[in-house]
Amino acid sequence: MSRRIHVIGAGMAGLAAATALAERGERVVLYEAARFAGGRCRSYHDATLDCRIDNGNHLLASGNHAAMAYLARIGASDTLTGPSRAIFPFIDLVSGAAWNLRLNNSRIPLWIFRRAARVPDSRARDYLALRRLDRAGPDDRVQALMGDLDPLYERLVEPLAIAALNTKPTEGSAALLGAVLRETIGRGGAAAIPRYPKLGLSESLVDPALAFLRAHGAELRFGARIQALGVEHNRITRLTGSALDEPVRGGDQVILATPPWIAAELLPGLIVPDQHEAILNVHFRAGIPPGPSGFYGLLGGAAEWVFEKNDVVSITISAANDKVDRDADALALEVWSDLRRAFGLPRTMPAYRVLKEKRATFAATPAQLSRRPATIPVIDGAVIDNLGLAGDYTATGLPATIEGAIRSGEAAARRVV
């Protein structure tokens, strides 16, 4: 009997690993504790809004090469949409100012010399200071390194840092933000074009992957929670759960693609990030005036990023540990007030849904970065020979993003083959 590769977890890291292995002709068994795949990246029908919504908002960039390769592999490249150029619209809720950041395609940033293409009141030389991020050390934080660049900091660096790191700039890693910008804006506008699903996250990133796996003979086990890993002589030998007892044979391999707190429970001694940041998403059954990119950045209010969806307008609030315990009705009312100011919407608030992800990502602080494990985990000084670790919390060099999750899954797949 040919070897099997057991992939535990069907979030983005697990799906990336499983599809990469299936494409190579490996026998894949995918385990997922929930009845659905996608983890923090999925769509579902919401009864209150009576329409399909995403459980969160995720914005890809054309320069996310791992995500684009994943979509091509599962036959879903044409399910994304977005503007034809790198355009980022912003509205300042305090001053009422509105502008579009417009990047030219080439690596030479000619856009910084065009007043209409850059942040209002900023100067071309201000942007040269972004190079500080390339020299950021492991202990540097975004605000301490970049906070003297107003208005560029307040109107661009800060909102991008909060979105990319899901951590307040006072604590967020400047080096990690630098890694994100080098792969997108730093490579020119052609690598920074916003991309997002035409229909929903599941329709682009999850459902095509499951179809791909089924077509390649993978075994999909939903509702299969792994509660313990048997380890003997530095090898995983058994997967067990309340209704599961699966031997891991001599040639089999295992990829653990669970959230970090689950990985730490299954592998005592594994060091993982242990501080997390929340993300809030508020969905309204309403519409807003169409913009040039399909989304807006809002400054000076509770709402941070606003996405135009097919049936809803969807708002994301990142680094939301200070808001996650607030009453949902009061939060929705505050966000609707921001939308009214930005887009002239009616006073009456429509139907809404507030979604709270309390442990959306690890806190992207210098202290937490030092706790990110490698794809080949070392536990109490020993390597488990037939195990690869995957997840956006692993040492990908990126924050906890879809791109990072996919890279981690593919790195784990390479590890086990």
VEXVEXTI-143102 format. One record per residue: residue in three letters; x, y, z of N, C-alpha, C, O in turn. Coordinates in pm, whole numbers, plus 50000, padded with zeros to 5 digits. Layout:
ALAXYZXYZXYZXYZ
...
END
This chain:
MET500854988250000500005000050000500895012450000501845013250078
SER500585022149911501395034349903501195042750028500185041650098
ARG502175051050054502115059250174500975069250167500515072850059
ARG500535073550282499535084050292500155096250360501065095050442
ILE499645107850324500035120050395498795125550462497815129150397
HIS498835126050595497715130450676497855145450701498835149950761
VAL496895153150654496895167650674495815170850776494625168350752
ILE496215176450889495275179350998494945194150997495785202451031
GLY493725197350957493285211250949493025215350805493895214050720
ALA491825220350778491435224150643491215239150630490325243550557
GLY492025247050704492085261350677492945263750555493235254450480
MET493355276250534494105279250413495445272150410495855267550303
ALA496135270950523497425263950524497235249150490497995243550411
GLY496225242850550495965228850522495545226350379495995216650317
LEU494695235050325494265233550186495425235450090495535228449990
ALA496295245050120497455247150034498365234950034498835230649929
ALA498615229350154499455217450162498815205750090499475198850012
ALA497525203450116496845191950059496795192649906497025182549839
THR496495204349851496405205449705497775204249640497895198549532
ALA498815209649706500165208249651500575193649648501205189149552
LEU500235186249752500575171949757499755163849658500285154949591
ALA498455166849649497605159549555498075161749411498015152549329
GLU498525173849382499025176749248500255168249215500485164849099
ARG501035164749317502215156349298501865141549289502735133249265
GLY500595138149308500185124249303500215117049436500095104849440
GLU500385124449545500405118149677498995114549723498015120849684
ARG498905104249807497635100549868497415109349990498155108450088
VAL496405117849985496155127650089494905123950167493865120650109
VAL495015124450300493845123350387493765136450465494685139950539
LEU492675143750447492505156950508491495155950621490365151550601
TYR491895160150742491045159550860490665173850900491515182750903
GLU489395175850931488925188950976487905186951087486935179551071
ALA488135193651201487235192051315485845197551286484855191851332
ALA485765208451209484465214451176483805206751061484385197551004
ARG482585210851030481855204650919482095211950787481465208950686
PHE483005221450790483285229350670484775232350667485465231250768
ALA485265236150550486675239750533486805254950527485805262050517
GLY488025259650533488305273850518488725280850644489435290950639
GLY488305275650762488695281950887488225296350895487025299150888
ARG489165305650909488835319950919488615326350783488485338550772
CYS488585318250679488455323350542487375315350469487675305850397
ARG486115319350490485025311650431483785320450417483745331650466
SER482795315150349481515321950329480385313150382480525300950391
TYR479275319550416478115311950462476865320450443476945332550426
HIS475705314050447474435321250437474035326050574473885318150667
ASP473855339150588473475345050716471965346950721471385353350634
ALA471335341250823469875341650832469355355750858468305359450805
THR470075363650938469615377150969469605386050845468645393450822
LEU470655385250766470745393450644470085386750525469825393250423
ASP469805373750537469215365950430470035366950301469495369050192
CYS471345365550316472225365350200473535358750242473765356250360
ARG474345356250146475635349850170476675360550202476775370650132
ILE477455358250308478495367750347479785360150375479785348050394
ASP480875367450378482165362050420482305363950571481825373850626
ASN482975354450636483155356150780484195366850811484335370950927
GLY484915371450712485865382450727486195388250591485775382850489
ASN486935399050591487345405150464488845402950445489635405650535
HIS489205398250329490615395650299490935402050164490245399750065
LEU491975409950162492405416750040493755411049999494725411650074
LEU493805405449879495045400549823495685411349736495025421149700
ALA496945409549705497645418449612498165410049497498465398249513
SER498275416249380498745409049262500135403149283500505393549216
GLY500905408849375502245403849403502275392349502503365387549535
ASN501135387849550501095376149639501275363449555500305356949519
HIS502515360049526502785349749427502315336049472501885328049388
ALA502395332849602501945319849648500435318549635499935308149592
ALA499705329049671498235328749660497815327649515496875320249483
MET498485334849426498115334249284498425320449226497655315449143
ALA499535314349267499865300949219498855290649273498475281349202
TYR498435292449398497425283549456496115284449378495525274149344
LEU495685296549349494445298249272494565292049134493615285949085
ALA495725293549071495925287348939495865272148949495295265548863
ARG496455266649056496475252149073495075246449085494785235949029
ILE494205253349159492855247949182491845252949077490645250349088
GLY492345260048976491485264548867490565275948902489455276848850
ALA491025284948991490155295649039490715309549014490255319249074
SER491695310848927492285323948902491255334148855491345345948889
ASP490285329548776489315338848720488195342448818487255349348780
THR488285337848943487255341149041487575353849118486775358249201
LEU488735359949093489095372449158488745384249069488625383048948
THR488585395749132488345408149060489075419349131489775417049230
GLY488905431449082489565443049140489905453049031489645450448913
PRO490475464249068490815474448968491945469648877492655460148909
SER492095476348766493145472548670494495478448708495515474248654
ARG494505487948801495745494048846495735494748999494715492349062
ALA496865498149056496995499049202496415512349249497105522549252
ILE495135512149286494425524049333493845521149471493155511049491
PHE494135529949566493665528249703492935540949746493585551049774
PRO491585540649752490805552449790490745554049942490595544250015
PHE490865566549990490785569650132489805581250154489675590150070
ILE489145580950269488275591850313488615594950457488615586050542
ASP488895607650486489165612150622487845616850682487285626850638
LEU487345609750782486055612850840486085625750922485035631750946
VAL487245630050965487355642151046487355654550958486585663850981
SER488215654750858488335666450772487395666150652487115676450591
GLY486905654250618486085652750499486895651150371486305649650264
ALA488195651550380489055650150261488955636050206488825626350281
ALA489035634850074489025621950006490105622049899490305632149831
TRP490795611149884491845610449783492075595949742491655586549810
ASN492755594349630493135581149580494655580349572495305588649510
LEU495215570249636496625567249619496745559349489496135548749475
ARG497525564349394497615558149261499075554949230499875564049210
LEU499405542149226500775537949200500965534849051500085528948988
ASN502085538848996502415534748859502955520448862503385515548967
ASN502915513748747503215499448744504685496048766504985485448822
SER505595504648724507015501048727507575501848868506945507548958
ARG508765496048887509435496549016509865510649053509985513949171
ILE510105519048952510485532848979509225540349021508305541648941
PRO509155545349144507905551149196507665565449147507775575049223
LEU507345566649020507095579848964505885586549028505755598749026
TRP504985578349084503755583749141504015593249258503205602149284
ILE505135591449328505375600149444505675614549401505635623649484
PHE505955616649272506225630149222504965636849166505025648249120
ARG503835629649172502575635249123501695638349244501285629349317
ARG501415651149264500635655349381499295648149388498855644249497
ALA498645646249273497305640149271497355625149300496305619149326
ALA498535619049295498635604549314499065600749454498975589049491
ARG499505610249534500035606949666499125612349777498095618649750
VAL499505609749899498745614150016498715629450019499755635650002
PRO497555635650041497475650350047498445656050151498625650550259
ASP499055667150114499975674550200501305667350223502145672350299
SER501505655950160502805649250172503715653950059503255659349959
ARG505015651850079506005655849980506695643349926506725633049992
ALA507255644349808507895632749746508995627249836509155615049846
ARG509755635949900510875631049981510405623650107511155615950165
ASP509155626050148508645618750263508665603650239508925595750330
TYR508405599650115508285585550083509635578350087509705566250105
LEU510705586050071512035579950080512275574450220513065565150239
ALA511595580250319511765575650457511175561750479511455555350580
LEU510355556850384509845543250397510975533050394510795521550436
ARG512135537250343513285528150340513755524450481514475514650499
ARG513335532250579513685528550717513195514350750513825507150826
LEU512065510650690511505497450719512435486350671512465475550730
ASP513195488850564514135478850516515275476450615515885465750617
ARG515555486450697516655485350793516155482350934516915482651031
ALA514855479650945514285477351079514885464951143515045454651079
GLY515205466151270515725454951346514615446751409513455450651402
PRO514945435651471513915426751527513115432951640512015428451670
ASP513665443351705512945449551816512265462651778511615468751863
ASP512395467151654511815479851612510305478751597509785468751547
ARG509595489251642508155489951629507775500951531508515510551512
VAL506605499251468506225507851357506185522551398506805530951332
GLN505465525651504505305539751540506625546151581506905557551542
ALA507425539151657508705544851701509615547651582510385557251585
LEU509535539451479510415541051363509875550851261510655557751196
MET508535551651247507945559051136507035570451180506545577951095
GLY506785571951310505745581051358506005595651336505095603751357
ASP507215599651295507525613751274507245618351131507645629351094
LEU506575610151052506395613050909505045619250875504655619050758
ASP504325624550971503005630350939503135640950831504105648650828
PRO502125641350740500875633750741500985619750680500005612350681
LEU502145616150625502285603150561502025591650659501405581650624
TYR502515593250782502315582550880500835580850910500305569750902
GLU500165591550946498765590650989497845586450876496855579550900
ARG498145590550754497225588350643497575576350556496795572650468
LEU498735570150579499095558450498499765547550580499295536250583
VAL500875550850646501645540450715500825533850825500785521650835
GLU500175542050908499405536451019498265527550973498155516251022
PRO497395531950880496315522850837496825510250768496245499550785
LEU497915511350690498465499450627499045489950730498905477750718
ALA499705495550832500295487050936499225479551014499365467551040
ILE498155486451051497085479951126496445468851043496145458151095
ALA496235471450914495615461450828496535449550805496085438050810
ALA497805452050780498735441350746499135433050868499235420750859
LEU499365439750981499855432851100498755428651195498975419951279
ASN497585434651184496515432951283497035435151425496725427751518
THR497845445551438498455449151566498645464251566498975470051463
LYS498425470551681498595484951690500045488751656500975481751695
PRO500245499851584501605503751545502525506751662503745506251648
THR501955509951778502795512151896503545499451935504605500151996
GLU502985487851901503585475051937503995466651817504795457451831
GLY503455469751698503655461351581505085461651529505765471951537
SER505535450451476506895448851426507105456651297506415454451198
ALA508065465951299508405473551179509035464551074508805466650954
ALA509815454651115510445445651019509405437650942509565435250822
LEU508335433551010507295425750945506515434350847506155429650738
LEU506235446850882505585455850788506485458250668506005458550554
GLY507775459750691508715461450580508675449750484508775451750363
ALA508545437550535508475425750449507255426250358507335422750240
VAL506115430750412504895431750331505055442150221504735439650105
LEU505565453850257505685464650159506725461550052506565465649937
ARG507795454550088508815451049987508235442149879508635443249763
GLU507305433349915506755423949817505605429849737505165423749640
THR505125441449775503985447449705504375461249652504875462249540
ILE504165471549729504455485149684505915486549643506225493649547
GLY506825479749713508235480849682508605475149546509655478649492
ARG507775466649491508025460949359507275468449249507255464249133
GLY506645479549287505915487349190504435484249192503995474149247
GLY503665493149129502225491649130501725478649070500655473949107
ALA502485472748978502055460248916501965448949016501235439248994
ALA502695450049128502645439849232501695443449346501545435849441
ALA501065455049337500225459949447498775461849404498025468749474
ILE498375456149293496995457649246496065449649339496285437649356
PRO495065455749398494175448449490493355437849417492835440249308
ARG493255426249479492465415149425491595409549537492045408249651
TYR490355406149504489435400449602488395392249527488245394049406
PRO487675383249595486745374349526485575381649462485045391349518
LYS485175377049344483975382349279482725379049359481825387349372
LEU482665366849413481475362449486481735361449635481095368449713
GLY482645352949676482915351049818484205343449838484765337749744
LEU484675343249962485925336449994485845321549964486795315949909
SER484745315250000484625300849974484625297849826485235288149781
GLU483915306249748483815303849604485165305049535485395298749431
SER486075313049591487385314849530488445305649589489215299449515
LEU488505304749720489655298749787489405285049847490355277649873
VAL488155281549869487865269249943487195258849855487725247849838
ASP486025262149799485265252349722486055246749604486025234649582
PRO486775255049525487575249249416488685240049467489045230349400
ALA489235243049585490265234449641489695220849678490315210549652
LEU488515220649739487885207949775487555199849650487725187649648
ALA487065206549546486775199649420488065193949360488065182749309
PHE489135201649366490445197149316490895184649392491355175049331
LEU490765184949524491195173549605490365161049574490915150149561
ARG489075162749562488225151149530488595145449393488645133249376
ALA488845154249297489205149749162490535142349161490785134049073
HIS491395145249258492705138649266492725127349369493805122849409
GLY491555122849409491475110949493491755112849640491955103149712
ALA491765125249687492015127649829490805123149912489675123349864
GLU491075119250034490015115350127489765126950222490685131350292
LEU488535131950225488185143650306487335139050424486265133150407
ARG487825141850544487105137650665486745150150746487585155950815
PHE485485154050738484995165450816484375160350946483935148850954
GLY484335168951048483865164751178484805154851244484405147151331
ALA486075155051203487075145751254488095153451336489105158051283
ARG487835154951463488725162451552489835153351604489565143151667
ILE491075157151577492225149951631492495155251771492745167151790
GLN492455146451869492615150552009493965146652067494365151752172
ALA494675137652000495995133452050496805127751935496275121851841
LEU498115129751945499065123951851499925113851925500545117152027
GLY499955101651874500865091851932502265093851877502435094751755
VAL503255094551962504635096851921505515085851980505525083652101
GLU506255079151892507205069051936508475070451854508425071351731
HIS509615070551922510905071151854510955082651754511395081151640
ASN510485094351799510515106651718509725105451588510105111251486
ARG508645098151592507735097151477506295097651528505975092551635
ILE505415103951447503975102951473503535089051432503775084851319
THR502895081851524502485068051495500985066051495500495055851446
ARG500215075851551498765073851560498065087251576498575096251642
LEU496895088351513496015099851528494755094851598494115085551551
THR494405101251711493245096551784492305108051816492725119551832
GLY491015104651824489975114051861488825106551922488915094451943
SER487735113551951486605107052017485995096051931485485086251984
ALA486045097651800485505087351710486535083851603486195080951488
LEU487815084251643488885082451545490075075651610490505079451719
ASP490595065751544491835059251587492555054451461492315043451411
GLU493435063051412494045060951282495535058251297496255066851347
PRO496015046451254497445043951260498185051951152497685053551041
VAL499365056751186500245063251090501355053251061502225050951144
ARG501315047450942502225036450909503625041450880503885053450876
GLY504515031950859505935035150850506305045750749507165054150777
GLY505695045650631506045055450529505165067750529505395077050451
ASP504165068050616503225079250617503885091950672504865091450747
GLN503335103250632503785116250680502585123750735501445120550703
VAL502845133850819501785141650883502105156450869503245160650890
ILE501095164250835501195178850837500165183950938498975181050927
LEU500645191551033499775197251135499495211751097500385220251105
ALA498255214551056497875227751006496695233351085495715238051029
THR496825232651216495795237651306496165251551356497285256051332
PRO495265258451426495655270751496496755267951597496915256551640
PRO497535278051636498685275651721498345269651857499105261351908
TRP497225273651916496895268352049496535253652041496755246252137
ILE495965249251928495675235051910496975227351887497165216451942
ALA497865233051805499155226551781499925224451911500535214051931
ALA499885234452000500605233452127499985222852218500695216452295
GLU498665221052208498025210452287498405196652236498625187352314
LEU498485195352104498795182352045500275178852055500645167052057
LEU501125189052063502565186952070503115193952193503675204852181
PRO502975188252311503505194552432504995197752415505785189452370
GLY505345209952453506725214352436506925223152314507975229452302
LEU505945223552223506055232152105505825246652146504835249852211
ILE506745255252109506625269552140505935276452023506375275451909
VAL504845283452053504065290451951503695304252004503765306452125
PRO503295313551917502775326351967501595323952061500725315752033
ASP501585331252171500525329152270499745341752303498965341952398
GLN499955352352226499155364352238498505367052102499135365651998
HIS497235371052106496465372151982495735385451975495525392252076
GLU495355389051853494595401251828493275397751760493195388551679
ALA492255405251796490915403151741490715411051612491405420951587
ILE489765406551532489275413951416487745414051425487125403751451
LEU487165425651402485705426951397485275429651254485925437351182
ASN484195423451213483595426251083482115429251103481405421951173
VAL481675439851042480265443851051479705444150910480205451350823
HIS478665436250887478015435350755476635441850761475835438650848
PHE476365450950670475055457450660474405453450528475065452550425
ARG473105451150533472355448350410472055461850345470945467150356
ALA473045467250278472955480650221473985481750109474745472350084
GLY473995493150043474985495849939475595509449959475045517950029
ILE476745511549896477405524549897477735528349754477755519749666
PRO477975541249729478325545349593479555537749544480515536249619
PRO479545532949420480695525449368481945534149361481875545849326
GLY483065528149395484335535249391485275529149288484885519849217
PRO486485534149278487405529549174488035515949204488605509749114
SER487925511149328488625498749364487745488149427488175476649440
GLY486515491449466485675481749534485795482149684485155474349754
PHE486625491149736486795492549880487295506649909487745513749819
TYR487225510450036487715523450082488435521550214488085512850294
GLY489445529850237490035531150368489455543350436489435554150377
LEU488955541850560488395553050635489345556650749489865547850818
LEU489555569550769490425574350875489615582650975488715590050935
GLY489935581351103489325589851203488045584751263487385592251335
GLY487665572351238486445566751296486685552651346487825548051355
ALA485605545851378485715531851419485955522751299486775513651305
ALA485225525351189485375517351067486725520351003487135531950996
GLU487405510150956488725511850896488735508850746489225516850667
TRP488195497450708488145493750566486725489850530486095481950600
VAL486235495250422484865493050378484905486150242485555490950149
PHE484205474850231484195466950108482795466850048481805464450118
GLU482725469449919481475468349846481285453649808482105448149734
LYS480235447349857479935433549821478655433049739478015443349717
ASN478295421049694477135419849607475845424149676475035431249616
ASP475645419949799474395422849869474585430949996473615435150059
VAL475845433150034476105439850160477255449650145478025449050049
VAL477355458650242478575466450260479215461050387478565459750491
SER480505457750378481185450350483482355458350536483175463450459
ILE482445459550668483435468150733484345459550819483885450450889
THR485635462350813486625455450896487265465150994487625476450959
ILE487395460651119488125467851223489195458351274488895448051333
SER490455461751250491575453051287492155457351422491815467851476
ALA493045448651474493685451251604492645455751706492785466151770
ALA491585447651720490375451751790490225445851929489105444351978
ASN491325442651994491205437552131490495447252224489825443052319
ASP490635460252198489995470252283488525472252251487825479552321
LYS488035465752145486625467252107485865454152107484635454252097
VAL486545443052118485905430152092484815426952194483895419452161
ASP484885432352314483865429352415482735439652419481855438852504
ARG482765449052327481695459052324480375452952277480365443052205
ASP479285459052319477955454652276477845455752124478215465852065
ALA477335445252061477285444751915476375455751858476705461551755
ASP475255458551924474345468851874474995482551875474875490251780
ALA475685485751985476365498651995477485499851893477695510551835
LEU478205488951871479295489051773478745491251633479295499251557
ALA477665484251598477075485851466476585500151445476745505751336
LEU475995506151549475505519851538476655529651513476525538951434
GLU477775527551582478935536351562479495534851421479855544751357
VAL479575522651373480095520351238479145526051134479595531851035
TRP477835524551155476875530151059476985545351055476815551350949
SER477255551651169477465566051172478665570051086478625580251017
ASP479735562051092480895564551006480525563550859480945571750778
LEU479745553550824479335551750684478445563150637478535567650523
ARG477585567950726476715579250690477565591550659477305598550561
ARG478565594150741479435605650718480225604150588480425613850515
ALA480675592150562481535589950445480755589850315481235594750213
PHE479535584150317478835581550191477435587550184476725585250087
GLY477035595150286475715601450282474575591550288473555593550221
LEU474705581050367473665570650374472535575150467472725584450546
PRO471375568750460470235572750543470525571150692471425563750732
ARG469745578150773469905577350919469495563550971470125558251062
THR468455557850913467955545050960468945533950929469335532050814
MET469365526651031470335515951013469655503350961468635499151017
PRO470175497350855469555485150801469925472850883470625473950984
ALA469465461350839469835448750904471345447150902472005451150806
TYR471885441351007473345440251016473735427351088472915420951155
ARG474975423851073475565412651145476955416751191477765421351110
VAL477245415151319478565417851375479245404351402478715395951475
LEU480405402451344481175390151363482465393651438483195402751399
LYS482735386151544483915388651627484825376551623484435365551662
GLU486025378451575487045367951575488065371751681488955379851655
LYS487945365851800488745370451913490215366751902491075374051951
ARG490505355651837491895351651815492145350751665492515340151613
ALA491945362051598492055362051452493465359251406493675351451313
THR494465365651469495865363751433496715364551559496265369051664
PHE497955360051546498885362451656499235377251657499195383951554
ALA499565382451774499985396351785501365397751720502315391151760
ALA501455406551620502695407751541503685417051609504085427351554
THR504065413351730505015421151809506385414351804506465402451774
PRO507445421751833508765415351835508825403251928509445393151893
ALA508215404052044508255392952138507565380552082508055369352100
GLN506435382552013505705371051959506385365251835506295353251810
LEU507075373551759507775368351641508835358251682509095348751608
SER509435360151798510475350851843509905337251881510655327751902
ARG508565336251891507925323751928507385316151807506785305551823
ARG507585321351687507055314651568507915302451535509125303751517
PRO507325290651528508105278551501508395276851352507725282851267
ALA509385268851321509735265751182508835254651129508105248251204
THR508885252550998508125241650936508535228150994507695219251010
ILE509835226651024510325214551089510425217751238511415223651283
PRO509415213951316509415218051457510425210351540510615198351522
VAL511055217351630511965211251726511305211851863510995222651913
ILE511085200251921510385199352049511305192752150511715181252133
ASP511625200152254512535195252357513835190252296514395180052337
GLY514305197752195515585194652133515545183752029516595180451972
ALA514375178052000514285167051904513355170751789512395178151806
VAL513665165251670512835166951551511945154751535512425143451547
ILE510675156951509509775145851476509895143351326509555151851245
ASP510395131551291510875129251155509795129951049510065134550938
ASN508585125751079507545125150976506475135950993505315133850959
LEU506895147551046505935158251074506385171351010507555175151019
GLY505445178250947505645191950901504605200850964503465196650985
LEU504985213050995504095222551063503675233250964504515238450889
ALA502375236750962501865246950871500885255950946500225251551040
GLY500815268350903499905278050964500495291850949501705293450942
ASP499625301850943500135315450925500925320351044501575330851036
TYR500895313051156501665316851275503095311651269503925315651351
THR503415302951173504775297551164505705308051104505265318751062
ALA506975305051101507995314951062508055316750911508995312150846
THR507045323250856506965325550711507695338150668507955339950549
GLY508015346950764508575359950728507515370250697507845381750668
LEU506245366350702505105375250676504185375450797504275366650883
PRO503295385250805502265384950910501275373450885501435365750791
ALA500275372650970499245362350957498265366350848497235372450875
THR498605362950725497815366450607497525353850527498085343250553
ILE496645355150427496395343950337497685339850266497975328050253
GLU498445349750220499705346650153500625338850244501235329050201
GLY500745343050369501595335950463501105321850491501905312550500
ALA499785320150505499225306950531499505297450416499895285950437
ILE499315302250293499555293750176501035290150165501365278650137
ARG501915299650188503345296550184503715286050287504525277250261
SER503115287150406503445277450510502975263450471503675253650496
GLY501795262550411501295249450368502165243250262502425231150266
GLU502615251150168503455245950061504845242250114505455232750066
ALA505345249850212506625246350273506515233150348507435224950343
ALA505405230950417505195218250487505075206650389505575195750416
ALA504425209050275504315198550173505685194750120505975182950101
ARG506535204750097507885201650051508665193950158509455185050127
ARG508435197350282509105190550393508785175650395509695167450409
VAL507535171950380507155157950399507415149450276507385137150287
VAL507665155350160507975147250042509465147850010509915141649913
END
